[in-house]
Amino acid sequence: MNEYSEPPGSTAVLLLAHGAPNRVDDIPLYLKNIRGGTESSPEVIQLIRERYEAIGGSSPLLDITQNQAEEVERFLNQNGGNFKVYVGMRNWSPYISDVVGQMVKDGIGRVLALCLAPNTVRGVPKGTSMHSKMR
């Protein structure tokens, strides 16, 4: 092991996603999170509530992301690797900050973070070929 090496098992992958409420009753707090602490009107909450009820009352995002994490971890470790894959959400549980705290407790020294929710890239002018490729 050289000065740049990490002990086995100290490198992790962190899958990052936007986050979504687990239950219809979580919608007001979720909306407050995505709006930077601003409360949403009862009409907006009801509209989002109806949309969530139309898809069964919860978002599948966390389950899908956790399944992706399990598959990535299985793939990385299939030939004797010792990686741990974590999931962190920006606006809902498991919050990124909480997951990073857990990673520190777990002794993780290096992290490869993958954003699963790409957004429009600031600084790339609309109408350019780069902008169209990034959409």
C-alpha positions as CSV (number, residue, x, y, z in Angstrom):
1,M,0.0,0.0,0.0
2,N,1.4,3.4,-0.9
3,E,0.6,6.9,0.5
4,Y,-2.4,7.2,-1.9
5,S,-3.8,3.8,-1.2
6,E,-6.9,3.2,0.9
7,P,-7.5,0.1,3.0
8,P,-9.8,-2.5,1.4
9,G,-13.4,-1.5,1.8
10,S,-12.8,2.2,2.3
11,T,-13.9,3.2,-1.2
12,A,-17.6,3.7,-1.8
13,V,-20.0,4.7,-4.5
14,L,-22.7,7.3,-3.6
15,L,-25.8,7.3,-5.9
16,L,-27.4,10.7,-5.7
17,A,-31.0,11.4,-6.6
18,H,-33.5,14.2,-6.1
19,G,-35.7,12.3,-3.6
20,A,-39.5,12.0,-3.4
21,P,-42.0,11.5,-0.6
22,N,-42.7,7.9,0.6
23,R,-46.3,8.6,1.5
24,V,-49.0,11.1,0.5
25,D,-48.9,12.5,4.0
26,D,-45.2,13.5,3.5
27,I,-46.0,15.8,0.6
28,P,-46.2,19.1,2.6
29,L,-42.8,18.6,4.1
30,Y,-41.3,17.4,0.8
31,L,-42.6,20.5,-1.0
32,K,-41.2,22.7,1.8
33,N,-37.8,21.0,1.3
34,I,-37.8,21.5,-2.5
35,R,-38.9,25.1,-2.1
36,G,-36.1,26.1,0.3
37,G,-38.3,26.2,3.4
38,T,-41.2,28.0,1.9
39,E,-44.6,26.5,2.7
40,S,-46.8,25.5,-0.3
41,S,-50.5,26.6,-0.6
42,P,-53.2,24.1,0.2
43,E,-54.1,24.0,-3.5
44,V,-50.6,23.0,-4.6
45,I,-50.4,20.4,-1.9
46,Q,-53.8,19.0,-3.0
47,L,-52.7,18.9,-6.6
48,I,-49.5,17.0,-5.8
49,R,-51.4,14.7,-3.5
50,E,-53.8,13.8,-6.3
51,R,-50.9,13.1,-8.6
52,Y,-49.2,10.8,-6.0
53,E,-52.5,9.1,-5.3
54,A,-52.8,8.4,-9.1
55,I,-49.6,6.5,-9.0
56,G,-50.4,4.5,-5.9
57,G,-49.6,7.0,-3.1
58,S,-45.9,7.0,-3.2
59,S,-43.0,7.5,-5.6
60,P,-41.0,4.5,-6.7
61,L,-37.8,6.5,-6.8
62,L,-36.3,5.3,-3.5
63,D,-37.0,1.6,-4.3
64,I,-35.6,1.9,-7.8
65,T,-32.5,3.7,-6.6
66,Q,-31.9,1.2,-3.8
67,N,-32.2,-1.6,-6.3
68,Q,-29.7,0.1,-8.6
69,A,-27.4,0.4,-5.6
70,E,-27.6,-3.3,-4.8
71,E,-26.9,-4.2,-8.5
72,V,-23.9,-1.8,-8.7
73,E,-22.5,-3.2,-5.5
74,R,-22.9,-6.7,-6.7
75,F,-21.3,-5.9,-10.0
76,L,-18.3,-4.1,-8.4
77,N,-17.7,-6.9,-6.0
78,Q,-18.2,-9.8,-8.3
79,N,-14.5,-10.4,-8.8
80,G,-13.5,-9.9,-5.2
81,G,-13.9,-6.2,-4.9
82,N,-14.9,-4.7,-1.5
83,F,-17.0,-1.7,-2.4
84,K,-20.1,-0.4,-0.6
85,V,-22.7,1.5,-2.5
86,Y,-24.8,4.1,-0.7
87,V,-27.9,6.1,-1.7
88,G,-28.4,9.7,-0.8
89,M,-31.3,12.0,-1.7
90,R,-31.2,15.8,-2.0
91,N,-34.7,16.5,-0.8
92,W,-35.9,13.5,1.1
93,S,-34.7,10.6,3.2
94,P,-32.1,9.2,3.1
95,Y,-30.7,12.7,3.0
96,I,-27.2,13.1,1.4
97,S,-25.8,14.7,4.6
98,D,-27.0,11.8,6.8
99,V,-25.6,9.3,4.4
100,V,-22.2,11.0,4.2
101,G,-22.2,11.0,8.0
102,Q,-22.8,7.2,7.9
103,M,-20.0,6.8,5.4
104,V,-17.6,8.5,7.7
105,K,-18.7,6.3,10.6
106,D,-18.2,3.3,8.3
107,G,-14.6,4.3,7.6
108,I,-15.1,5.3,4.0
109,G,-12.1,7.3,2.8
110,R,-12.9,7.8,-0.9
111,V,-16.2,8.3,-2.6
112,L,-17.3,8.2,-6.2
113,A,-20.6,10.1,-6.4
114,L,-22.9,9.6,-9.3
115,C,-25.8,11.9,-9.9
116,L,-28.8,10.0,-11.2
117,A,-30.9,13.1,-11.8
118,P,-29.1,15.3,-14.3
119,N,-30.3,18.9,-14.6
120,T,-29.8,21.6,-17.1
121,V,-26.2,22.7,-17.0
122,R,-25.8,26.3,-16.2
123,G,-23.5,28.2,-18.4
124,V,-24.3,26.2,-21.6
125,P,-26.1,28.6,-23.9
126,K,-29.5,27.4,-25.2
127,G,-29.5,26.7,-28.9
128,T,-25.9,25.4,-28.9
129,S,-25.1,21.8,-29.9
130,M,-23.8,21.2,-26.4
131,H,-27.1,22.3,-24.9
132,S,-29.1,20.0,-27.1
133,K,-26.8,17.1,-26.2
134,M,-27.3,17.7,-22.5
135,R,-31.1,17.8,-22.6
